[in-house]
Amino acid sequence: MLVMDNINSDRHTEDRPVEYFLKGPGADQKPYNLFVVDPKTGFVRITDILDREHIAQYNLRGITKYTDGTYAEEEVPLRILVEDQNDNQPKFKFFEGSVNESSKIGTPVMQISAEDADEHGTINSKIAYSIVKQTPEGSGSMFSIDRGTGKIYVRRHTLDRETHDAYTLVVQGVDMDGAANGYTGTGTVQIQILDINDNVPTLEKEEFAGTIEEGIAGMVVMKIKALDKDLENTDNWLAHFVITKGNEDGLFSIETDPKTNEGILKLIKAVDYENIKELNLDVAVSNAAPFISGKGIGAGAKPGNPSGETSVPIKITVNKLSKGLMFSDLVLPVLEDPKKSNLPKIIGSFPAVDLDTGKIAQNIRYVKAYDPGNWLAIDEKTSKVKLVKIPDRESEFVVNGKAKIICMIEGNYDLLFFLKKSNLTTATGTIALKVEDSNDHCPKLTSTYENVCSDTNVINITVFDEDIYPNQEPYKFVLIKEETRGEWEMVPVNGTTVSFLSKETLWAGLYKLTVEISDMQGLGCEERQKLQMKVCTCQEGDVSEACKENRHYVFSVKVGAPVLLMLATGLALIIYINTSL
């Protein structure tokens, strides 16, 4: 045991001896019995090793009592200070800092410190700092540290984020102010190198050339890629383009695509080739952030234009607007009569003209775009038109009037053609097939049955024919008396109608008129035309209801296939009635 002090009382006598006691933490309180006192001599001793970092001071009280237990004196305070020994090493936490690239020598970066549990303000806790390792190493020692304060400074002016964007330092702290017998601790420091706009943006070429089309506005002329070594997606990297020369008339605009860092040059006003055939622009590119030149910063700044700007010339050629291609609409006569046509046969050609040269267009392909009747074929190289199918003037595709795409006038059948040029220029044209009638229809009565009053003495009949001039009216009428009931006189009214005058009184019953009808060419139907009449007694000029009830259909025939079907049905019905008479 180490004897460190003693308690002494002058009240002690041989007749009345005293005894000594200790109270307080470290004696009769936790930690118990770390300090003990000899009850007779008053010497205080230590029973175990003290740890200053655990308890630096003990406050005890010395007690003096007579043997009968009464206090001989008042309690005496006993303060015990634990002297520090260097038994703890410095400890570091992880540190992070940053500094701009190209910073000057001596620029403060950050301050670090280590913790030492030994007594503050003594040599035991005084730490000496040093840098023992740097990663990466190849660029030399870029940082220094203040031995006493732990402040880290820039040691070299060549910090370059584009070369190394971070450094890792291993730092050391030695207590006892760095003495050989001091304890040592190490820690890690991470330093990020911050970007500055020390790189001038450059372009992929030293000069550019492009073309624009005459008469077209809103087109993208070209995209100019800016190259910059500064940190991407920051104002130090983002390019700013300006047209500095040649755009006095405001023909162009230029803007930056922030994702690709490209300058997009656009033509915003149309150009007339006759006035402008070539344009020369100067375009400058800089950064959104101000450029930091080498003055006032470390030598890490890159050489370049002090303005931070790069300028390039751009030559723009104006292309003359092509007038394109054109067809001249073509009318081709076609016979409807198959006896007069030897198919397939070439009936014409349909070349397109290049309006720039005035000559037949070259390097193009002709394509039939619309031909619902599939009547024609066109040679894709020569434009020769071939008739491959006999047209029918009465076809649904041949109509008087106009329709979308197809022009139908006076029986003309239009086919739409288009062509493709090698530069994707297109044009359309129309071939009109003029279908000449072949007199393939005979004239027929518009009505084959009538109810008439007995006092009627005039019957009108009218004829129709689906053919056109000269294969239609005026028609020739011949009354076939032997197949006719009654005496009739025929009087022409016009080219399609005649009147039959009754020479005798009509009596109630059935009458029949039979006529032969022929057109201007002398063509008539194989069967004679017959008009059935039912004569009834009328009241005040009206046909009686009884007569109407027995009335058969009266057919008013119009041009067209459905009407022909109705007419055929009507004829069959008339034949049936005649047979039953």
C-alpha positions as CSV (number, residue, x, y, z in Angstrom):
1,M,0.0,0.0,0.0
2,L,1.1,3.5,-0.8
3,V,1.0,5.9,2.2
4,M,0.0,9.2,0.8
5,D,-1.0,11.4,3.8
6,N,-2.1,11.2,7.5
7,I,-4.7,12.6,9.9
8,N,-3.3,14.0,13.1
9,S,-5.2,15.3,16.1
10,D,-3.7,17.2,19.1
11,R,-6.6,16.0,21.3
12,H,-4.9,12.6,21.6
13,T,-3.5,11.9,25.2
14,E,-2.5,8.8,26.9
15,D,-5.4,9.1,29.3
16,R,-7.9,9.7,26.5
17,P,-6.7,8.3,23.2
18,V,-8.4,9.0,19.9
19,E,-9.1,6.8,16.7
20,Y,-9.2,7.9,13.1
21,F,-11.8,7.2,10.4
22,L,-12.5,8.1,6.7
23,K,-15.8,8.9,5.1
24,G,-16.8,9.6,1.4
25,P,-16.6,8.1,-2.1
26,G,-13.5,5.8,-2.1
27,A,-13.7,5.1,1.6
28,D,-17.1,4.0,3.0
29,Q,-18.8,4.8,-0.3
30,K,-18.3,3.4,-3.8
31,P,-15.6,2.6,-4.7
32,Y,-15.3,1.1,-1.3
33,N,-12.0,1.0,0.7
34,L,-9.9,2.5,-2.1
35,F,-8.5,4.7,0.6
36,V,-8.0,3.4,4.2
37,V,-6.7,5.0,7.4
38,D,-4.8,3.5,10.3
39,P,-7.1,4.1,13.2
40,K,-4.3,4.7,15.6
41,T,-1.7,6.6,13.5
42,G,-4.0,8.3,11.1
43,F,-1.9,7.4,8.1
44,V,-4.0,7.2,4.8
45,R,-3.1,4.5,2.4
46,I,-4.2,3.6,-1.2
47,T,-5.3,0.0,-1.7
48,D,-5.6,-0.1,-5.5
49,I,-4.6,1.5,-8.8
50,L,-6.2,4.9,-9.5
51,D,-7.5,5.9,-12.9
52,R,-7.6,9.7,-13.4
53,E,-9.7,9.3,-16.5
54,H,-12.3,7.6,-14.3
55,I,-12.2,9.7,-11.2
56,A,-9.8,12.7,-11.2
57,Q,-10.5,13.8,-7.6
58,Y,-11.7,12.3,-4.4
59,N,-13.3,14.4,-1.7
60,L,-13.0,12.6,1.7
61,R,-13.6,13.6,5.3
62,G,-11.3,12.7,8.2
63,I,-13.1,11.7,11.4
64,T,-11.5,11.8,14.9
65,K,-13.3,10.1,17.8
66,Y,-12.5,9.1,21.4
67,T,-12.7,5.5,22.2
68,D,-16.1,6.0,23.8
69,G,-17.4,7.1,20.3
70,T,-17.6,10.8,20.9
71,Y,-16.1,13.2,18.4
72,A,-12.8,14.6,19.5
73,E,-12.7,17.2,16.7
74,E,-14.8,18.4,13.8
75,E,-14.5,16.5,10.5
76,V,-11.5,17.4,8.5
77,P,-11.9,17.7,4.6
78,L,-9.4,15.6,2.8
79,R,-9.1,16.3,-1.0
80,I,-7.1,13.8,-3.1
81,L,-6.1,14.8,-6.7
82,V,-5.1,11.9,-9.0
83,E,-2.1,13.0,-11.0
84,D,-2.3,12.3,-14.7
85,Q,0.0,9.8,-16.5
86,N,0.3,9.5,-20.2
87,D,-1.7,6.3,-20.6
88,N,-4.1,7.2,-23.5
89,Q,-3.4,7.5,-27.3
90,P,-5.0,10.1,-29.5
91,K,-8.2,9.0,-31.4
92,F,-9.5,10.4,-34.6
93,K,-13.0,10.4,-36.2
94,F,-13.5,10.4,-40.0
95,F,-13.2,13.9,-41.5
96,E,-14.5,15.2,-44.8
97,G,-13.6,18.5,-46.5
98,S,-13.5,20.2,-49.8
99,V,-11.5,22.9,-51.7
100,N,-11.7,24.5,-55.1
101,E,-9.4,23.2,-57.8
102,S,-6.5,25.6,-58.7
103,S,-6.5,27.1,-55.2
104,K,-3.5,29.0,-54.1
105,I,-0.8,27.6,-51.9
106,G,-1.7,28.1,-48.3
107,T,-5.5,28.1,-48.9
108,P,-7.2,26.6,-45.8
109,V,-9.0,23.4,-46.5
110,M,-10.3,22.2,-43.1
111,Q,-9.2,21.6,-39.5
112,I,-9.0,18.2,-37.8
113,S,-8.4,17.2,-34.2
114,A,-7.8,14.1,-32.3
115,E,-9.2,13.3,-28.8
116,D,-6.8,12.3,-26.0
117,A,-8.3,11.2,-22.7
118,D,-5.3,12.4,-20.8
119,E,-5.5,15.6,-18.8
120,H,-6.3,18.6,-21.0
121,G,-3.6,21.2,-21.1
122,T,-0.8,18.9,-20.1
123,I,2.0,17.5,-22.2
124,N,0.2,14.1,-22.0
125,S,-2.6,15.4,-24.2
126,K,-0.7,17.8,-26.4
127,I,-0.9,16.3,-29.9
128,A,1.5,16.8,-32.8
129,Y,-0.2,16.3,-36.2
130,S,1.3,15.1,-39.5
131,I,0.2,13.6,-42.8
132,V,1.7,10.1,-43.3
133,K,0.0,9.1,-46.6
134,Q,-1.9,10.6,-49.6
135,T,-4.0,8.8,-52.2
136,P,-3.5,9.2,-55.1
137,E,0.3,9.6,-54.7
138,G,1.5,10.4,-58.2
139,S,0.7,14.1,-58.1
140,G,3.0,14.8,-55.1
141,S,2.0,16.0,-51.7
142,M,-0.9,18.3,-52.4
143,F,-1.6,19.2,-48.7
144,S,0.2,20.2,-45.6
145,I,-1.0,20.2,-41.9
146,D,-0.2,22.5,-39.1
147,R,1.7,20.4,-36.5
148,G,0.0,22.0,-33.5
149,T,-3.5,23.0,-34.7
150,G,-4.4,20.2,-37.2
151,K,-5.3,22.8,-39.9
152,I,-4.9,21.4,-43.4
153,Y,-3.7,23.8,-46.2
154,V,-3.2,23.5,-49.9
155,R,0.5,22.8,-50.4
156,R,0.7,22.9,-54.3
157,H,-1.2,25.1,-56.7
158,T,-1.8,22.3,-59.2
159,L,-5.0,20.9,-57.8
160,D,-7.1,19.9,-60.9
161,R,-10.5,18.3,-60.6
162,E,-10.3,17.0,-64.2
163,T,-7.2,15.0,-63.1
164,H,-8.2,13.9,-59.6
165,D,-11.5,14.9,-58.1
166,A,-10.7,13.6,-54.6
167,Y,-7.8,12.9,-52.2
168,T,-7.7,10.6,-49.2
169,L,-5.2,11.5,-46.5
170,V,-4.0,9.3,-43.6
171,V,-3.1,11.7,-40.7
172,Q,-1.2,10.9,-37.5
173,G,-1.4,12.4,-34.1
174,V,1.3,11.8,-31.4
175,D,0.8,13.0,-27.8
176,M,3.6,14.3,-25.6
177,D,3.9,16.9,-28.4
178,G,5.3,14.3,-30.7
179,A,7.9,12.9,-28.3
180,A,9.4,9.6,-29.1
181,N,7.7,8.1,-26.0
182,G,4.3,9.6,-26.9
183,Y,1.3,7.5,-27.9
184,T,0.3,7.5,-31.6
185,G,-3.1,7.5,-33.3
186,T,-4.1,7.7,-37.0
187,G,-7.2,8.8,-38.9
188,T,-8.6,9.3,-42.4
189,V,-9.5,12.6,-44.1
190,Q,-11.4,12.7,-47.4
191,I,-11.0,15.9,-49.5
192,Q,-13.2,16.6,-52.5
193,I,-11.8,18.8,-55.2
194,L,-14.6,21.3,-56.3
195,D,-15.0,22.3,-59.9
196,I,-14.5,25.8,-61.2
197,N,-15.1,27.0,-64.7
198,D,-11.4,26.8,-65.7
199,N,-12.0,25.1,-69.1
200,V,-13.0,27.0,-72.2
201,P,-15.7,25.1,-74.1
202,T,-14.5,23.8,-77.5
203,L,-16.2,22.5,-80.6
204,E,-15.8,19.4,-82.7
205,K,-14.6,21.3,-85.7
206,E,-12.8,24.6,-86.4
207,E,-15.4,25.5,-89.1
208,F,-18.8,24.3,-90.1
209,A,-20.9,24.2,-93.3
210,G,-24.5,23.5,-93.9
211,T,-27.4,24.0,-96.3
212,I,-30.9,25.5,-96.2
213,E,-33.8,25.3,-98.6
214,E,-35.2,28.3,-100.3
215,G,-38.6,29.4,-99.0
216,I,-38.6,27.2,-95.9
217,A,-38.7,28.6,-92.4
218,G,-38.5,26.8,-89.0
219,M,-35.9,24.2,-90.1
220,V,-33.0,23.0,-88.0
221,V,-29.8,23.8,-90.0
222,M,-27.4,21.9,-87.8
223,K,-26.4,20.9,-84.3
224,I,-23.1,22.0,-82.9
225,K,-21.6,19.8,-80.1
226,A,-19.8,21.7,-77.3
227,L,-17.0,19.9,-75.5
228,D,-16.1,20.9,-72.0
229,K,-14.0,19.1,-69.4
230,D,-15.7,20.8,-66.4
231,L,-18.2,19.0,-64.3
232,E,-21.2,17.8,-66.4
233,N,-24.7,19.2,-65.9
234,T,-23.4,22.3,-64.1
235,D,-23.1,25.9,-65.3
236,N,-19.4,25.4,-65.6
237,W,-20.1,22.8,-68.3
238,L,-23.3,24.1,-69.9
239,A,-22.7,25.8,-73.2
240,H,-24.1,29.2,-74.2
241,F,-24.1,29.9,-77.9
242,V,-24.4,33.3,-79.6
243,I,-24.4,34.3,-83.2
244,T,-21.9,37.2,-83.3
245,K,-21.8,38.0,-87.0
246,G,-23.9,37.5,-90.1
247,N,-27.3,37.5,-88.6
248,E,-28.2,41.1,-88.9
249,D,-31.5,40.3,-90.6
250,G,-32.5,37.9,-87.8
251,L,-32.8,34.9,-90.1
252,F,-31.3,32.5,-87.6
253,S,-31.6,31.6,-83.9
254,I,-29.5,29.3,-81.8
255,E,-30.3,27.7,-78.5
256,T,-28.7,25.0,-76.3
257,D,-30.0,21.5,-75.6
258,P,-29.1,21.2,-71.9
259,K,-29.1,17.4,-72.1
260,T,-26.6,17.0,-75.0
261,N,-24.8,20.4,-74.7
262,E,-25.5,21.0,-78.4
263,G,-26.2,24.3,-80.0
264,I,-29.2,24.0,-82.3
265,L,-29.0,26.4,-85.2
266,K,-32.4,27.1,-86.7
267,L,-33.6,29.1,-89.7
268,I,-36.6,31.1,-88.5
269,K,-37.2,33.2,-91.6
270,A,-37.6,32.0,-95.2
271,V,-34.8,32.9,-97.6
272,D,-35.2,33.9,-101.3
273,Y,-32.6,32.2,-103.5
274,E,-32.7,35.1,-106.0
275,N,-31.6,37.5,-103.2
276,I,-29.3,35.3,-101.0
277,K,-27.3,32.3,-102.2
278,E,-24.8,32.0,-99.4
279,L,-24.6,33.2,-95.8
280,N,-21.6,33.4,-93.5
281,L,-22.1,33.3,-89.7
282,D,-19.8,33.5,-86.7
283,V,-20.9,31.6,-83.7
284,A,-19.3,32.0,-80.2
285,V,-19.7,29.5,-77.4
286,S,-19.0,30.1,-73.7
287,N,-20.3,28.8,-70.4
288,A,-23.3,29.8,-68.4
289,A,-21.0,30.4,-65.5
290,P,-18.3,33.1,-65.7
291,F,-14.9,31.8,-66.9
292,I,-12.1,31.9,-64.2
293,S,-8.8,32.7,-65.9
294,G,-5.4,32.1,-64.4
295,K,-5.1,35.5,-62.7
296,G,-5.8,35.4,-59.0
297,I,-6.0,31.7,-58.7
298,G,-3.5,28.9,-58.7
299,A,-1.6,27.7,-61.8
300,G,-4.0,24.8,-62.1
301,A,-6.2,27.0,-64.3
302,K,-6.0,26.0,-68.0
303,P,-4.6,28.2,-70.7
304,G,-7.1,29.5,-73.2
305,N,-9.0,32.6,-74.4
306,P,-9.1,35.0,-71.4
307,S,-12.8,35.6,-72.3
308,G,-13.6,31.9,-71.9
309,E,-15.1,32.0,-75.4
310,T,-14.5,30.0,-78.6
311,S,-15.7,31.3,-82.0
312,V,-16.1,29.4,-85.3
313,P,-17.2,30.4,-88.8
314,I,-20.3,28.7,-90.4
315,K,-20.9,28.7,-94.1
316,I,-24.5,28.2,-95.2
317,T,-25.5,27.5,-98.8
318,V,-29.0,28.2,-100.0
319,N,-30.5,25.5,-102.2
320,K,-32.9,26.7,-104.9
321,L,-36.4,25.5,-104.3
322,S,-37.3,22.8,-106.8
323,K,-40.5,23.5,-108.7
324,G,-41.3,19.9,-108.6
325,L,-42.9,17.6,-111.2
326,M,-46.2,18.1,-113.1
327,F,-48.6,16.0,-115.2
328,S,-50.7,17.5,-118.0
329,D,-54.1,15.9,-117.7
330,L,-54.7,13.5,-120.6
331,V,-57.9,12.6,-122.4
332,L,-57.8,9.2,-124.2
333,P,-60.8,8.0,-126.4
334,V,-61.7,4.4,-125.8
335,L,-64.3,2.3,-127.8
336,E,-66.9,0.5,-125.7
337,D,-67.4,-2.1,-128.5
338,P,-65.2,-5.2,-127.9
339,K,-65.4,-6.0,-131.7
340,K,-63.4,-2.9,-132.4
341,S,-60.7,-3.4,-129.7
342,N,-57.8,-5.8,-129.8
343,L,-56.7,-6.0,-126.1
344,P,-54.3,-5.4,-124.6
345,K,-53.1,-2.4,-126.5
346,I,-51.2,0.8,-125.9
347,I,-53.5,3.8,-126.2
348,G,-51.1,6.6,-125.2
349,S,-48.4,7.8,-122.8
350,F,-48.5,10.0,-119.7
351,P,-45.1,11.5,-119.0
352,A,-44.4,13.9,-116.2
353,V,-42.4,17.1,-116.7
354,D,-39.7,18.4,-114.4
355,L,-40.6,22.0,-113.9
356,D,-37.0,23.0,-113.2
357,T,-35.8,21.9,-116.6
358,G,-39.0,21.9,-118.6
359,K,-38.1,18.4,-119.9
360,I,-39.6,15.0,-119.2
361,A,-38.7,13.9,-115.7
362,Q,-35.9,11.4,-115.2
363,N,-35.2,8.7,-112.5
364,I,-38.8,8.4,-111.5
365,R,-41.3,5.6,-111.3
366,Y,-44.9,5.7,-112.5
367,V,-47.5,4.0,-110.4
368,K,-51.2,3.6,-110.9
369,A,-52.9,4.9,-107.8
370,Y,-56.6,4.6,-108.5
371,D,-58.4,2.5,-111.1
372,P,-61.5,0.9,-109.6
373,G,-62.4,-0.7,-112.9
374,N,-58.9,-2.0,-113.4
375,W,-59.0,-1.0,-117.0
376,L,-55.5,0.4,-117.5
377,A,-51.9,-0.5,-116.9
378,I,-49.0,2.0,-117.0
379,D,-45.4,1.2,-117.7
380,E,-43.5,2.4,-114.6
381,K,-40.5,3.6,-116.6
382,T,-41.9,4.9,-119.9
383,S,-45.4,6.0,-118.7
384,K,-47.0,4.2,-121.7
385,V,-50.7,3.6,-121.0
386,K,-52.1,0.2,-122.0
387,L,-55.8,-0.7,-122.2
388,V,-56.2,-4.1,-120.6
389,K,-60.0,-4.4,-120.2
390,I,-63.0,-3.2,-122.3
391,P,-64.7,-0.4,-120.5
392,D,-68.5,-0.1,-120.2
393,R,-69.9,3.4,-120.5
394,E,-72.8,2.4,-118.3
395,S,-70.5,1.2,-115.5
396,E,-71.0,2.7,-112.0
397,F,-67.6,4.3,-112.4
398,V,-68.7,6.4,-115.3
399,V,-71.1,9.1,-114.1
400,N,-72.1,12.5,-115.2
401,G,-70.8,14.9,-112.6
402,K,-67.9,15.0,-110.2
403,A,-66.8,12.9,-107.3
404,K,-63.8,12.8,-104.9
405,I,-60.6,11.9,-106.8
406,I,-62.6,10.7,-109.9
407,C,-63.7,13.3,-112.3
408,M,-66.8,12.1,-114.2
409,I,-68.1,14.5,-116.9
410,E,-70.1,13.5,-120.0
411,G,-69.3,9.9,-119.6
412,N,-65.6,10.5,-119.1
413,Y,-63.9,8.0,-116.8
414,D,-60.9,9.5,-114.9
415,L,-58.0,7.5,-113.6
416,L,-55.7,9.0,-111.0
417,F,-52.0,8.4,-111.4
418,F,-49.1,9.6,-109.3
419,L,-45.3,9.3,-109.6
420,K,-42.3,9.2,-107.3
421,K,-39.0,11.0,-107.9
422,S,-35.7,9.8,-106.5
423,N,-35.7,12.7,-104.0
424,L,-39.2,11.8,-102.8
425,T,-40.8,14.5,-104.9
426,T,-44.3,13.5,-105.9
427,A,-47.0,14.6,-108.3
428,T,-50.4,13.5,-109.4
429,G,-52.2,13.6,-112.7
430,T,-55.5,12.5,-114.2
431,I,-56.1,10.4,-117.3
432,A,-59.7,10.8,-118.6
433,L,-61.0,7.9,-120.6
434,K,-63.6,9.1,-123.0
435,V,-65.7,6.0,-123.4
436,E,-67.4,6.1,-126.9
437,D,-70.8,4.6,-127.0
438,S,-71.3,1.3,-129.0
439,N,-75.1,1.3,-129.4
440,D,-75.5,-1.8,-127.3
441,H,-79.0,-0.9,-126.1
442,C,-82.4,-0.9,-127.9
443,P,-85.2,1.6,-127.4
444,K,-88.0,0.5,-125.2
445,L,-91.4,1.9,-124.0
446,T,-91.3,3.7,-120.6
447,S,-94.8,2.2,-119.8
448,T,-96.3,-1.1,-121.0
449,Y,-99.8,-0.9,-119.3
450,E,-102.4,1.8,-118.9
451,N,-105.9,2.2,-117.5
452,V,-107.9,4.7,-119.7
453,C,-111.4,6.0,-119.8
454,S,-113.7,5.0,-122.6
455,D,-114.0,8.6,-123.8
456,T,-110.2,8.9,-124.3
457,N,-109.2,9.2,-128.0
458,V,-105.5,10.0,-127.6
459,I,-102.8,7.7,-126.2
460,N,-99.1,8.9,-125.8
461,I,-96.2,6.5,-125.7
462,T,-92.6,7.5,-124.8
463,V,-89.4,5.6,-125.5
464,F,-86.1,5.5,-123.6
465,D,-82.6,4.2,-124.6
466,E,-79.5,3.9,-122.4
467,D,-77.2,4.8,-125.3
468,I,-76.2,8.3,-126.1
469,Y,-76.1,10.4,-129.2
470,P,-75.9,9.3,-132.1
471,N,-77.3,6.0,-130.9
472,Q,-80.6,7.3,-129.5
473,E,-83.3,9.8,-130.5
474,P,-85.0,10.7,-132.6
475,Y,-86.7,7.3,-132.7
476,K,-88.6,5.8,-135.6
477,F,-92.0,4.3,-134.8
478,V,-93.9,1.8,-136.9
479,L,-97.4,0.6,-135.9
480,I,-98.0,-3.1,-136.4
481,K,-101.6,-3.1,-137.3
482,E,-102.1,-6.9,-137.5
483,E,-101.0,-7.1,-133.8
484,T,-103.0,-4.1,-132.7
485,R,-106.6,-3.9,-131.6
486,G,-108.5,-0.9,-132.8
487,E,-108.0,1.7,-135.5
488,W,-105.3,4.2,-134.7
489,E,-103.5,7.1,-136.4
490,M,-99.9,7.8,-135.3
491,V,-98.9,11.4,-134.9
492,P,-95.2,12.3,-133.8
493,V,-94.8,14.6,-130.8
494,N,-91.0,14.8,-130.5
495,G,-88.0,12.6,-130.9
496,T,-89.0,10.2,-128.0
497,T,-92.8,10.4,-128.0
498,V,-95.7,9.8,-130.4
499,S,-99.5,10.1,-130.0
500,F,-102.0,7.5,-131.2
501,L,-105.4,8.9,-132.2
502,S,-108.3,6.4,-132.0
503,K,-110.4,6.4,-135.1
504,E,-113.3,4.7,-133.4
505,T,-115.1,4.7,-130.1
506,L,-113.4,2.8,-127.4
507,W,-115.5,0.3,-125.6
508,A,-114.8,-1.2,-122.1
509,G,-112.3,-4.0,-122.4
510,L,-108.7,-4.7,-123.3
511,Y,-106.8,-3.0,-126.1
512,K,-103.2,-3.5,-127.4
513,L,-100.9,-1.3,-129.4
514,T,-97.9,-3.0,-131.0
515,V,-95.0,-0.9,-132.5
516,E,-91.6,-1.4,-133.9
517,I,-89.1,1.2,-132.6
518,S,-85.6,1.9,-133.9
519,D,-82.9,4.5,-133.0
520,M,-81.0,6.8,-135.3
521,Q,-78.8,3.9,-136.4
522,G,-81.8,1.7,-137.2
523,L,-81.3,-0.5,-134.2
524,G,-84.4,-1.8,-132.5
525,C,-85.2,-4.5,-130.0
526,E,-85.7,-8.1,-131.3
527,E,-89.2,-8.1,-129.7
528,R,-91.8,-5.6,-130.8
529,Q,-92.9,-3.2,-128.1
530,K,-96.5,-3.6,-126.8
531,L,-98.7,-1.3,-124.8
532,Q,-101.6,-3.0,-123.0
533,M,-104.6,-0.8,-122.3
534,K,-107.7,-1.5,-120.1
535,V,-110.6,0.7,-121.2
536,C,-113.0,1.5,-118.4
537,T,-116.2,3.5,-118.0
538,C,-115.3,6.6,-116.1
539,Q,-117.2,9.0,-113.9
540,E,-116.5,12.7,-114.5
541,G,-113.3,11.9,-116.2
542,D,-111.9,9.5,-113.5
543,V,-111.2,5.9,-113.8
544,S,-113.6,3.8,-111.7
545,E,-112.4,2.1,-108.5
546,A,-113.4,-1.3,-110.0
547,C,-111.2,-0.6,-113.0
548,K,-108.3,0.4,-110.7
549,E,-108.6,-2.8,-108.7
550,N,-107.9,-4.8,-111.8
551,R,-105.2,-2.5,-112.9
552,H,-101.7,-4.1,-113.5
553,Y,-98.4,-2.4,-112.8
554,V,-97.3,0.5,-115.0
555,F,-93.5,0.5,-115.3
556,S,-91.7,3.8,-115.6
557,V,-88.3,2.6,-116.7
558,K,-85.1,4.7,-116.0
559,V,-81.6,4.2,-117.1
560,G,-79.6,1.6,-115.1
561,A,-79.3,-2.1,-114.5
562,P,-81.9,-2.3,-111.7
563,V,-84.5,-0.8,-114.1
564,L,-83.7,-3.3,-116.7
565,L,-84.5,-6.0,-114.2
566,M,-87.8,-4.4,-113.5
567,L,-88.6,-4.1,-117.2
568,A,-87.8,-7.7,-117.8
569,T,-90.2,-8.6,-115.0
570,G,-92.9,-6.4,-116.4
571,L,-92.6,-8.0,-119.9
572,A,-92.9,-11.4,-118.4
573,L,-96.1,-10.3,-116.6
574,I,-97.5,-8.8,-119.8
575,I,-96.8,-12.0,-121.7
576,Y,-98.6,-14.0,-119.0
577,I,-101.7,-11.7,-119.2
578,N,-101.7,-11.9,-123.0
579,T,-101.6,-15.7,-122.8
580,S,-104.6,-15.7,-120.5
581,L,-106.8,-13.5,-122.7
